[in-house]
Amino acid sequence: MTENLTAAGVPRRAGSSADNASSAISAVGLRKSYGEKLVLDGVDLEVVEGSVFALLGPNGAGKTTAVQILSTLIGADGGRVRVAGHDLVGEPDAVRSVIGVTGQFSAVDGLLSGRENLRLMADLRHLGRAAGRARTAELLERFDLADAADVLVSTYSGGMRRRLDLAMTLVGDPRLIFLDEPTTGLDPRSRRTMWEIIRGLVADQGVTIFLTTQYLEEADQLADRIAVLDHGKLVAEGTAQELKRLVPGGHVQLRFADPAAFRAAVGALSRTLEDIPRDEDALTVQVPSDGRVRSLRALLDLLDAQSVEAEELSVHTPDLDDVFLALTGRPRPSTDTATEKAVTR
Amino acid sequence: MSSLSHTLADSATMLRRNLRHMLRYPSMTVLLAGMPVVFLLLFVYVFGGTLGAGIGSGGGRGEYIVYVMPGILLMTVAAVAQGTAISVAMDMTEGIISRFRTMSISRASVLTGHVVGSLIQTMIAMVIVVAVALLIGFRTGATPVEWLAAIGIIAMIAFAVIWLSVALGLVSKTVESASNLPMPLTLLPFLGSGFVPTDSMPTGLRWFAEYQPFTPVMETLRGLLTGTEIGNSALQTAAWSAGIALLSYLWARKLYNRDPAAR
């Protein structure tokens, strides 16, 4: 484990965090349960202003509950939270005036048009008639909704609804935006578009983003820091690189044409690596790797220097299943494929 | 802006939202007014000849339509209120309510938007019902002042019943139960002086009919439209309306303010 990684249950920077001016969210010991079911079990979060923070976890880990609490939608059972410097319990309206929330389930009015939805937000933000109209037109243009502006939202596609949803969140120029699974259920192209929009927000306006996701790739693409939530507890926190380094699943598999080449390769690799996983019958070796081009080139150069040629090369990048297996010693819950993986390993 | 003007501005915004919904689905308003219109036609043409003879003044169909109008108007109030409960319950299933809850807006504005919107809808439905009544021979000697007072009475009881429906819409876990819960309200005019005089009823029912909230309202309307004795019915109407409105408002506010996930 690297230095920056924090094991769950160890209080971090507690006490001083509340006074930290540059922290957008600072939560200590966040707890929430529904009846007997403990959803959040003492979660500490520290989100630096102007950064993108991803809360990563499988379904039912408590991600949505965390967002609902931090965005003042529901109350917590325990813990102290400051959002944008305001106490969540004491000054909910002060918190609400600086945040924007785009939830997992689209928060748009299906009986209104896209333009009317945005105007509704402008009115509720008290922008004034002219300013509201201008902001609406600008957002419709920016989110590629101008053509469908006067059509009922109930006829929009999933991607359009999600874009309108985010546009509505942006009407009030929030400093902190919560995105609860912003791309769940979207097709790959809409997902890419969403990622571009999110990156643009951070680059152009310097907003802070707190997003939740089930996809390691998404967290990897967008987030400065990632916290992994499992059964209501944080099991790890760090950058994407730091998390991936924890995962044994990232490797390159090389297959060779004949036993001679195989032995030569093992010989060459053994100079720098110990205990290389190999399969003598299949003539394959597995070299731990982060899958980057630079390290692949280094690996191939090493083999080249020994005049060994690989027949086939495949890159295995770690996914959320690997992260969970590595961090919790068990597969992520509620997916059958993860269970299978764990058995075959 | 002060917090009061914020509250008013937010409520006006929510009202515009509800009116837009209504404009987009005018069939909803027509449908809500349709129920009392059907009952009006049914009672005047099917039962009116016989019932008219029994209401005391010894009249026929023409007299009965005058007698039955207050009951039909209250039925209209109840029908629109049923629509309110449905649309509130539907709203609560929408993600946009969660968005409103995380915005710095007046909390009650979502509900007041529904209430004022439904009041306007009630008045539109009233116009439809009265127009049909006039077409089939409803005549009244009421002066414009008496008409105004009647509209005021209707607005008063409608305001109370709509707040009750908002609470019923919030307490319902499904849209189906939201449409069923206010159903007894549409039956209340029958269990009062709406369709027949209460003194023709058996003792237990008569006791209920005389003391239930809709009876003084119907007696007041009858007095204003046809010149019968009003007595303290107007006062009772005001008291019932204020009481129902206040309790329902407090109940609705409590329901709306609880954690949405607990629903």
Interface residues (C-beta under 8 A of the other chain):
Chain A: Y34 T65 Q68 S71 T72 L73 I74 G75 D93 A94 R96 S97 I99 V101 G103 F105 S106 A107 V108 D109 G110 L111 L112 E116 L120 D123 L124 R125 H126 L152 M168 G172
Chain B: M1 H6 A9 D10 T13 R16 R17 R20 H21 R24 Y25 E94 G95 I96 S98 R99 F100 R101 T102 M103 S104 I105 D259 P260 A261
